[in-house]
Amino acid sequence: MPKRNVDLYYAYQESPPYIYHAFEAVERGTGVDGDAVKQRLAELLDTTPNSDDFHYDVMSIDIPEQAPMPVIRRPMPVTCLDAQYEYKCPSCGRKLIPNAGYNYCPECGTHLEWP
């Protein structure tokens, strides 16, 4: 499978008890200004590049030319006493609420295609 060479810019901000992350991937060799990327990532994290709680790095990685597509499965209709649940995940069997606004099973991550 063909690979793409990218530079992955990574930043995080420590704000106890949480850590917030931001990423930007850029084609390697495109002449991107690393300081400009650092500034954008800091802005996404609502901080500045020179703040003590801001951490930044870049790494070169190879990724597939085309990301693999997830397997899409339809939720299975079920009959149950609790009318709130009308479907279940075809992979793990978790009861699902139709029209709840999610396209992935919250239990196992199966990509769902609603009827």
C-alpha positions in Angstrom: 0.0 0.0 0.0 1.5 3.4 -1.0 2.5 5.7 1.9 2.3 9.4 2.5 5.1 11.2 4.4 3.7 13.7 6.8 5.0 15.8 9.7 2.7 15.5 12.6 2.7 18.6 14.8 1.5 17.8 18.3 0.8 20.2 21.2 -0.8 19.8 24.6 -1.6 22.0 27.5 -1.6 20.9 31.1 -4.5 22.3 33.1 -4.9 20.1 36.1 -6.8 17.9 36.4 -7.0 17.8 32.6 -4.6 17.7 29.6 -5.8 19.2 26.3 -4.4 18.1 22.9 -4.2 19.6 19.4 -2.7 18.2 16.2 -1.9 19.3 12.7 -0.6 17.0 9.9 1.3 18.6 7.0 2.8 16.9 3.9 6.6 16.6 4.5 8.7 18.9 2.4 6.0 21.6 1.8 8.0 24.3 3.5 5.6 24.9 6.3 6.7 27.3 9.0 6.9 25.3 12.2 6.6 28.5 14.3 3.3 29.4 12.6 2.0 25.8 13.3 3.1 26.2 16.9 1.2 29.5 17.2 -2.0 27.9 15.6 -1.9 25.0 18.0 -1.4 27.3 21.0 -4.4 29.3 19.9 -6.5 26.2 19.6 -5.6 25.4 23.2 -6.3 28.9 24.4 -2.8 29.6 25.5 0.5 31.0 24.1 3.5 29.2 22.8 5.7 30.6 25.6 3.4 29.5 28.4 4.8 27.1 30.9 1.8 24.7 30.5 2.2 24.5 26.7 4.2 21.6 25.3 4.9 21.1 21.6 6.7 18.6 19.3 6.8 17.4 15.7 7.4 13.9 14.4 7.7 12.6 10.9 5.4 9.6 10.1 4.3 7.5 7.2 0.6 7.0 6.8 -1.3 4.9 4.2 -2.2 6.8 1.0 -5.8 6.0 1.7 -7.1 5.3 5.2 -9.0 2.0 5.5 -12.8 2.5 5.5 -14.7 1.2 8.5 -17.1 -1.7 8.1 -20.6 -0.2 8.3 -23.3 -2.4 9.8 -27.0 -1.9 10.3 -28.5 -2.0 13.8 -30.8 -5.0 14.2 -34.4 -4.4 15.2 -35.4 -6.0 18.5 -38.6 -6.5 20.4 -38.4 -5.6 24.1 -40.6 -4.4 26.9 -38.8 -1.1 27.2 -40.0 0.8 24.1 -37.2 3.2 24.3 -34.8 0.7 22.8 -35.8 -0.6 19.4 -32.4 -1.7 18.0 -29.3 -3.5 19.1 -25.7 -3.4 17.8 -25.0 -6.3 15.4 -21.5 -6.7 16.8 -21.8 -6.6 20.6 -25.6 -6.7 21.1 -25.8 -3.4 23.1 -29.3 -1.9 23.0 -29.4 1.3 21.0 -31.7 4.3 21.1 -32.8 5.2 17.5 -32.2 8.8 16.4 -29.9 9.4 19.4 -27.5 11.2 17.1 -24.6 8.7 17.0 -23.3 6.6 14.1 -21.0 4.4 16.2 -21.9 1.9 18.9 -20.9 3.5 22.2 -19.9 0.0 23.5 -17.7 -1.5 20.8 -17.3 1.3 18.2 -19.0 -0.5 15.3 -19.9 2.1 12.6 -23.7 2.0 12.3 -25.9 2.8 9.3 -29.5 3.5 10.5 -32.4 2.2 8.3 
